[in-house]
């Protein structure tokens, strides 16, 4: 059964004090009202970009922080970013999905009809922005067979952290989907290395903290959705989180093994920002998924997720999305509407007091 998430009036989502992005706040809110909202929600922990205050701890509503009394949260700077500059920090992030290992391109360039491209990524107004576009003519990826006609008609991007995320981390982002049929995703994945180099002992593991689409196309009973799971799940207003154990040459398990969950918002993912987060327990035996500072569900993966994973922000054209007109899919909208936006990414670990 799909649960409707109750609205949470976080100051993080509505005030300059919390996010510093003037294009997404109510400018009429005074500092006194912001302070009252903070006190009501127990939120004295966010970043005041304007006044240069640092963030002492991650985002949790009262009584939601799993931190033991003898520990403190410490930011992992190598994979955290406020996106306040004029360009992406290339010491932290890679713009291309290409992954060369001993001369082999082991990268993934998107779904069968999409292509991840670096020029779809930009920094502006305090956001990392991924543009969704429809190409004038189909394109090839670097790994496609050029003896066949090109099939990639939609452009997105795949931005990943150069510092790997590890068990024990609390990983969060403030994100909003574009108003297109492209996905908006915040997730982690095993590196595409051979078995002997894989930190997960050859396992092909994935943690989806959030994945959704801005515009959903398809209807009950059509050929694209098959068993109608995507229609019934309302993918354009969903909080969708999962742990996946994929088949791999090193661990031939057959079908993908998945444990996770989903819930729905009243509004579409393209209409409002939310804070999506996961606490990855240090022994890998459990992953707790949070929405706007509140625990949604604790998930036990089919096997412990013990090895470090690549942190990814991406926008893709899913293979199960029905391809209709550019107008219906949102690709004729102004550029601002075609951005998937990440306000910030913050990663934390626990240390002794």
FENMO-V941199 format. One record per residue. N is the residue number from 1. SS is DSSP state (A for helix, B for strand, O for the rest). PHI is phi in whole degrees, -180 to 180 (999 if undefined). D_FIRST is the distance of its C-alpha to the first C-alpha in Angstrom with 2 decimals. Layout:
n->N ss->SS phi->PHI d_first->D_FIRST
n->N ss->SS phi->PHI d_first->D_FIRST
This chain:
n->1 ss->O phi->999 d_first->0.00
n->2 ss->O phi->-85 d_first->3.81
n->3 ss->O phi->-95 d_first->6.33
n->4 ss->B phi->-88 d_first->9.72
n->5 ss->O phi->-70 d_first->12.46
n->6 ss->O phi->-75 d_first->15.36
n->7 ss->O phi->-62 d_first->18.64
n->8 ss->O phi->-124 d_first->20.98
n->9 ss->O phi->-85 d_first->24.56
n->10 ss->O phi->-74 d_first->25.97
n->11 ss->A phi->-62 d_first->29.59
n->12 ss->A phi->-59 d_first->28.86
n->13 ss->A phi->-97 d_first->27.21
n->14 ss->A phi->-129 d_first->29.76
n->15 ss->O phi->-131 d_first->33.18
n->16 ss->A phi->-60 d_first->36.06
n->17 ss->A phi->-55 d_first->36.54
n->18 ss->A phi->-87 d_first->33.30
n->19 ss->A phi->-125 d_first->33.30
n->20 ss->O phi->69 d_first->36.65
n->21 ss->O phi->-110 d_first->35.51
n->22 ss->A phi->-66 d_first->37.24
n->23 ss->A phi->-78 d_first->35.48
n->24 ss->A phi->-127 d_first->32.08
n->25 ss->O phi->-128 d_first->33.11
n->26 ss->O phi->-92 d_first->34.31
n->27 ss->O phi->-70 d_first->38.05
n->28 ss->O phi->-84 d_first->38.78
n->29 ss->O phi->-75 d_first->37.25
n->30 ss->O phi->-85 d_first->40.11
n->31 ss->A phi->-64 d_first->40.38
n->32 ss->A phi->-66 d_first->40.48
n->33 ss->A phi->-66 d_first->37.12
n->34 ss->A phi->-60 d_first->35.65
n->35 ss->A phi->-62 d_first->37.12
n->36 ss->A phi->-63 d_first->35.62
n->37 ss->A phi->-64 d_first->32.14
n->38 ss->A phi->-61 d_first->32.73
n->39 ss->A phi->-65 d_first->33.84
n->40 ss->A phi->-66 d_first->30.96
n->41 ss->A phi->-96 d_first->28.40
n->42 ss->O phi->70 d_first->30.63
n->43 ss->O phi->-105 d_first->30.99
n->44 ss->O phi->-115 d_first->34.55
n->45 ss->O phi->-115 d_first->33.70
n->46 ss->O phi->-98 d_first->33.45
n->47 ss->O phi->-98 d_first->36.14
n->48 ss->B phi->-98 d_first->38.79
n->49 ss->O phi->-64 d_first->40.00
n->50 ss->O phi->-63 d_first->42.67
n->51 ss->O phi->-97 d_first->44.30
n->52 ss->O phi->74 d_first->43.83
n->53 ss->B phi->-80 d_first->42.03
n->54 ss->O phi->-85 d_first->40.31
n->55 ss->O phi->-94 d_first->36.81
n->56 ss->O phi->-79 d_first->37.11
n->57 ss->O phi->-161 d_first->33.57
n->58 ss->O phi->-75 d_first->30.11
n->59 ss->O phi->-84 d_first->27.49
n->60 ss->O phi->-142 d_first->25.79
n->61 ss->O phi->-73 d_first->24.98
n->62 ss->O phi->-55 d_first->26.90
n->63 ss->O phi->68 d_first->26.17
n->64 ss->O phi->-111 d_first->23.95
n->65 ss->O phi->-74 d_first->26.78
n->66 ss->O phi->-81 d_first->26.89
n->67 ss->O phi->-62 d_first->30.61
n->68 ss->O phi->-65 d_first->32.94
n->69 ss->O phi->-63 d_first->35.83
n->70 ss->O phi->-94 d_first->38.36
n->71 ss->B phi->-124 d_first->36.79
n->72 ss->B phi->-137 d_first->36.61
n->73 ss->B phi->-85 d_first->34.65
n->74 ss->B phi->-127 d_first->36.90
n->75 ss->B phi->-70 d_first->36.09
n->76 ss->O phi->-93 d_first->36.46
n->77 ss->A phi->-64 d_first->38.54
n->78 ss->A phi->-64 d_first->38.79
n->79 ss->A phi->-132 d_first->35.20
n->80 ss->O phi->-117 d_first->34.67
n->81 ss->B phi->-161 d_first->35.71
n->82 ss->O phi->-93 d_first->35.85
n->83 ss->O phi->57 d_first->36.91
n->84 ss->O phi->-96 d_first->39.67
n->85 ss->O phi->-83 d_first->42.48
n->86 ss->O phi->-99 d_first->43.70
n->87 ss->O phi->-150 d_first->42.62
n->88 ss->O phi->-66 d_first->40.29
n->89 ss->O phi->-81 d_first->41.47
n->90 ss->O phi->-77 d_first->42.41
n->91 ss->O phi->-75 d_first->43.12
n->92 ss->O phi->-106 d_first->39.38
n->93 ss->B phi->-127 d_first->37.72
n->94 ss->B phi->-115 d_first->38.33
n->95 ss->O phi->-89 d_first->37.77
n->96 ss->O phi->-114 d_first->37.99
n->97 ss->O phi->-77 d_first->35.76
n->98 ss->O phi->-58 d_first->39.00
n->99 ss->O phi->-136 d_first->39.53
n->100 ss->B phi->-93 d_first->42.99
n->101 ss->B phi->-127 d_first->43.64
n->102 ss->O phi->52 d_first->47.23
n->103 ss->O phi->86 d_first->47.63
n->104 ss->B phi->-96 d_first->44.34
n->105 ss->B phi->-87 d_first->41.79
n->106 ss->O phi->-106 d_first->38.50
n->107 ss->O phi->-79 d_first->36.52
n->108 ss->O phi->-118 d_first->33.45
n->109 ss->O phi->-108 d_first->33.95
n->110 ss->O phi->118 d_first->30.60
n->111 ss->O phi->-62 d_first->28.72
n->112 ss->O phi->-64 d_first->30.94
n->113 ss->O phi->-112 d_first->31.37
n->114 ss->B phi->-130 d_first->31.60
n->115 ss->B phi->-142 d_first->34.15
n->116 ss->B phi->-80 d_first->34.06
n->117 ss->O phi->-135 d_first->37.21
n->118 ss->A phi->-63 d_first->38.72
n->119 ss->A phi->-75 d_first->40.01
n->120 ss->A phi->-89 d_first->36.52
n->121 ss->B phi->-109 d_first->36.33
n->122 ss->B phi->-149 d_first->38.08
n->123 ss->B phi->-116 d_first->38.39
n->124 ss->B phi->-169 d_first->38.87
n->125 ss->O phi->58 d_first->38.32
n->126 ss->O phi->83 d_first->36.96
n->127 ss->B phi->-126 d_first->34.23
n->128 ss->B phi->-87 d_first->33.82
n->129 ss->B phi->-121 d_first->33.13
n->130 ss->B phi->-114 d_first->32.05
n->131 ss->B phi->-80 d_first->33.10
n->132 ss->O phi->-101 d_first->31.33
n->133 ss->B phi->-140 d_first->33.94
n->134 ss->B phi->-108 d_first->34.72
n->135 ss->B phi->-71 d_first->37.96
n->136 ss->B phi->-67 d_first->40.89
n->137 ss->B phi->-147 d_first->41.21
n->138 ss->B phi->-61 d_first->39.25
n->139 ss->B phi->-128 d_first->40.11
n->140 ss->O phi->-101 d_first->40.41
n->141 ss->O phi->-89 d_first->39.09
n->142 ss->O phi->-59 d_first->41.76
n->143 ss->O phi->-107 d_first->40.51
n->144 ss->O phi->-74 d_first->40.19
n->145 ss->O phi->-80 d_first->42.65
n->146 ss->O phi->-77 d_first->44.96
n->147 ss->O phi->-79 d_first->46.38
n->148 ss->O phi->-110 d_first->43.25
n->149 ss->O phi->-65 d_first->42.24
n->150 ss->O phi->-66 d_first->40.10
n->151 ss->O phi->-123 d_first->36.43
n->152 ss->B phi->-87 d_first->35.22
n->153 ss->B phi->-111 d_first->34.91
n->154 ss->B phi->-133 d_first->32.78
n->155 ss->B phi->-106 d_first->33.72
n->156 ss->B phi->-141 d_first->31.71
n->157 ss->B phi->-161 d_first->32.51
n->158 ss->B phi->-140 d_first->31.81
n->159 ss->B phi->-111 d_first->33.12
n->160 ss->B phi->-129 d_first->33.22
n->161 ss->B phi->-78 d_first->34.75
n->162 ss->O phi->-75 d_first->38.09
n->163 ss->O phi->-93 d_first->37.41
n->164 ss->O phi->-75 d_first->34.77
n->165 ss->B phi->-85 d_first->31.98
n->166 ss->O phi->-128 d_first->32.14
n->167 ss->O phi->-55 d_first->30.25
n->168 ss->O phi->99 d_first->30.46
n->169 ss->O phi->-87 d_first->29.80
n->170 ss->B phi->-106 d_first->27.50
n->171 ss->B phi->-122 d_first->26.82
n->172 ss->B phi->-142 d_first->25.81
n->173 ss->B phi->-145 d_first->26.25
n->174 ss->B phi->-107 d_first->26.07
n->175 ss->B phi->-143 d_first->25.04
n->176 ss->B phi->-141 d_first->24.40
n->177 ss->O phi->-74 d_first->23.78
n->178 ss->O phi->-75 d_first->26.45
n->179 ss->O phi->-99 d_first->26.29
n->180 ss->O phi->-129 d_first->26.59
n->181 ss->O phi->-79 d_first->24.60
n->182 ss->O phi->-71 d_first->25.48
n->183 ss->B phi->-81 d_first->23.05
n->184 ss->B phi->-129 d_first->23.18
n->185 ss->B phi->-140 d_first->22.80
n->186 ss->B phi->-133 d_first->23.81
n->187 ss->B phi->-158 d_first->23.99
n->188 ss->B phi->-133 d_first->26.30
n->189 ss->B phi->-150 d_first->27.85
n->190 ss->O phi->-59 d_first->30.64
n->191 ss->O phi->-66 d_first->33.91
n->192 ss->O phi->-85 d_first->35.05
n->193 ss->O phi->-103 d_first->37.98
n->194 ss->O phi->-62 d_first->39.38
n->195 ss->A phi->-52 d_first->38.45
n->196 ss->A phi->-70 d_first->41.43
n->197 ss->A phi->-102 d_first->40.73
n->198 ss->O phi->-75 d_first->36.97
n->199 ss->O phi->-69 d_first->36.20
n->200 ss->O phi->-101 d_first->33.28
n->201 ss->O phi->55 d_first->35.70
n->202 ss->O phi->87 d_first->34.87
n->203 ss->O phi->-73 d_first->31.08
n->204 ss->B phi->-106 d_first->29.22
n->205 ss->B phi->-113 d_first->26.48
n->206 ss->B phi->-148 d_first->24.12
n->207 ss->B phi->-121 d_first->22.06
n->208 ss->B phi->-97 d_first->20.01
n->209 ss->B phi->-78 d_first->19.79
n->210 ss->B phi->-158 d_first->18.56
n->211 ss->B phi->-147 d_first->18.59
n->212 ss->B phi->-157 d_first->17.93
n->213 ss->B phi->-127 d_first->20.12
n->214 ss->O phi->-80 d_first->22.03
n->215 ss->O phi->-129 d_first->22.08
n->216 ss->O phi->-100 d_first->19.78
n->217 ss->O phi->-117 d_first->21.70
n->218 ss->O phi->123 d_first->20.62
n->219 ss->O phi->-134 d_first->19.21
n->220 ss->O phi->-58 d_first->17.34
n->221 ss->O phi->88 d_first->19.74
n->222 ss->O phi->-84 d_first->22.06
n->223 ss->O phi->-72 d_first->23.70
n->224 ss->O phi->-78 d_first->22.36
n->225 ss->O phi->-93 d_first->18.66
n->226 ss->O phi->56 d_first->19.41
n->227 ss->O phi->-90 d_first->16.16
n->228 ss->O phi->71 d_first->14.57
n->229 ss->A phi->-61 d_first->12.13
n->230 ss->A phi->-70 d_first->13.77
n->231 ss->A phi->-63 d_first->13.68
n->232 ss->A phi->-67 d_first->10.02
n->233 ss->A phi->-84 d_first->9.50
n->234 ss->O phi->56 d_first->12.15
n->235 ss->O phi->-67 d_first->14.52
n->236 ss->O phi->-95 d_first->16.93
n->237 ss->O phi->-148 d_first->14.97
n->238 ss->B phi->-120 d_first->13.00
n->239 ss->B phi->-107 d_first->13.54
n->240 ss->B phi->-120 d_first->13.44
n->241 ss->B phi->-134 d_first->15.17
n->242 ss->B phi->-153 d_first->16.35
n->243 ss->B phi->-120 d_first->19.25
n->244 ss->B phi->-119 d_first->20.94
n->245 ss->B phi->-110 d_first->23.88
n->246 ss->B phi->-90 d_first->25.61
n->247 ss->O phi->-65 d_first->28.35
n->248 ss->O phi->-154 d_first->31.81
n->249 ss->O phi->-60 d_first->35.46
n->250 ss->O phi->-87 d_first->35.67
n->251 ss->O phi->-142 d_first->32.67
n->252 ss->O phi->-81 d_first->32.00
n->253 ss->O phi->-102 d_first->28.59
n->254 ss->O phi->83 d_first->27.71
n->255 ss->O phi->-66 d_first->24.15
n->256 ss->O phi->-59 d_first->22.47
n->257 ss->B phi->-108 d_first->20.70
n->258 ss->B phi->-129 d_first->17.63
n->259 ss->B phi->-138 d_first->15.63
n->260 ss->B phi->-178 d_first->13.59
n->261 ss->B phi->-179 d_first->10.32
n->262 ss->B phi->-157 d_first->9.25
n->263 ss->B phi->-150 d_first->8.69
n->264 ss->B phi->-123 d_first->10.28
n->265 ss->O phi->-92 d_first->13.64
n->266 ss->O phi->-71 d_first->15.26
n->267 ss->O phi->-104 d_first->18.08
n->268 ss->O phi->-72 d_first->18.60
n->269 ss->O phi->-62 d_first->19.42
n->270 ss->O phi->-84 d_first->22.93
n->271 ss->O phi->-100 d_first->23.47
n->272 ss->O phi->-155 d_first->23.30
n->273 ss->O phi->-80 d_first->23.94
n->274 ss->B phi->-138 d_first->21.72
n->275 ss->B phi->-101 d_first->22.77
n->276 ss->B phi->-105 d_first->20.85
n->277 ss->B phi->-151 d_first->22.04
n->278 ss->B phi->-145 d_first->21.99
n->279 ss->B phi->-103 d_first->24.16
n->280 ss->B phi->-95 d_first->25.36
n->281 ss->O phi->-60 d_first->26.89
n->282 ss->O phi->-63 d_first->30.51
n->283 ss->O phi->-89 d_first->30.31
n->284 ss->O phi->75 d_first->27.44
n->285 ss->O phi->-84 d_first->25.40
n->286 ss->O phi->-153 d_first->22.55
n->287 ss->B phi->-131 d_first->21.17
n->288 ss->B phi->-100 d_first->19.66
n->289 ss->B phi->-104 d_first->17.84
n->290 ss->B phi->-120 d_first->18.67
n->291 ss->B phi->-127 d_first->18.03
n->292 ss->O phi->53 d_first->21.04
n->293 ss->O phi->86 d_first->22.46
n->294 ss->B phi->-120 d_first->19.59
n->295 ss->B phi->-63 d_first->17.98
n->296 ss->B phi->-95 d_first->14.32
n->297 ss->B phi->-163 d_first->14.18
n->298 ss->B phi->-99 d_first->17.00
n->299 ss->B phi->-116 d_first->16.96
n->300 ss->O phi->-102 d_first->19.58
n->301 ss->O phi->-63 d_first->20.80
n->302 ss->O phi->-66 d_first->22.09
n->303 ss->O phi->-137 d_first->25.54
n->304 ss->O phi->-62 d_first->26.86
n->305 ss->O phi->-91 d_first->27.19
n->306 ss->O phi->-101 d_first->30.79
n->307 ss->O phi->-97 d_first->32.55
n->308 ss->O phi->-64 d_first->32.85
n->309 ss->B phi->-130 d_first->30.81
n->310 ss->B phi->-80 d_first->31.53
n->311 ss->B phi->-90 d_first->29.73
n->312 ss->B phi->-133 d_first->28.91
n->313 ss->B phi->-118 d_first->28.24
n->314 ss->B phi->-149 d_first->27.87
n->315 ss->B phi->-140 d_first->27.20
n->316 ss->O phi->-130 d_first->26.89
n->317 ss->O phi->-106 d_first->26.44
n->318 ss->O phi->-65 d_first->23.74
n->319 ss->O phi->-65 d_first->24.85
n->320 ss->O phi->-92 d_first->21.83
n->321 ss->O phi->-78 d_first->22.44
n->322 ss->O phi->-73 d_first->24.38
n->323 ss->O phi->-88 d_first->27.86
n->324 ss->O phi->-112 d_first->28.98
n->325 ss->O phi->-87 d_first->31.69
n->326 ss->O phi->-59 d_first->32.52
n->327 ss->O phi->-64 d_first->32.18
n->328 ss->O phi->-64 d_first->28.63
n->329 ss->O phi->-86 d_first->27.58
n->330 ss->O phi->89 d_first->29.24
n->331 ss->O phi->-81 d_first->32.20
n->332 ss->O phi->-94 d_first->34.76
n->333 ss->O phi->-71 d_first->33.62
n->334 ss->O phi->-59 d_first->35.94
n->335 ss->A phi->-53 d_first->35.93
n->336 ss->A phi->-58 d_first->34.37
n->337 ss->A phi->-75 d_first->31.21
n->338 ss->A phi->-94 d_first->31.09
n->339 ss->B phi->-90 d_first->30.95
n->340 ss->B phi->-83 d_first->28.05
n->341 ss->B phi->-118 d_first->29.19
n->342 ss->B phi->-115 d_first->29.18
n->343 ss->B phi->-71 d_first->30.83
n->344 ss->B phi->-161 d_first->31.41
n->345 ss->B phi->-127 d_first->30.48
n->346 ss->B phi->-133 d_first->31.22
n->347 ss->B phi->-123 d_first->31.27
n->348 ss->B phi->-132 d_first->32.30
n->349 ss->B phi->-136 d_first->33.54
n->350 ss->B phi->-93 d_first->34.60
n->351 ss->B phi->-132 d_first->38.30
n->352 ss->B phi->-66 d_first->40.44
n->353 ss->O phi->-67 d_first->41.83
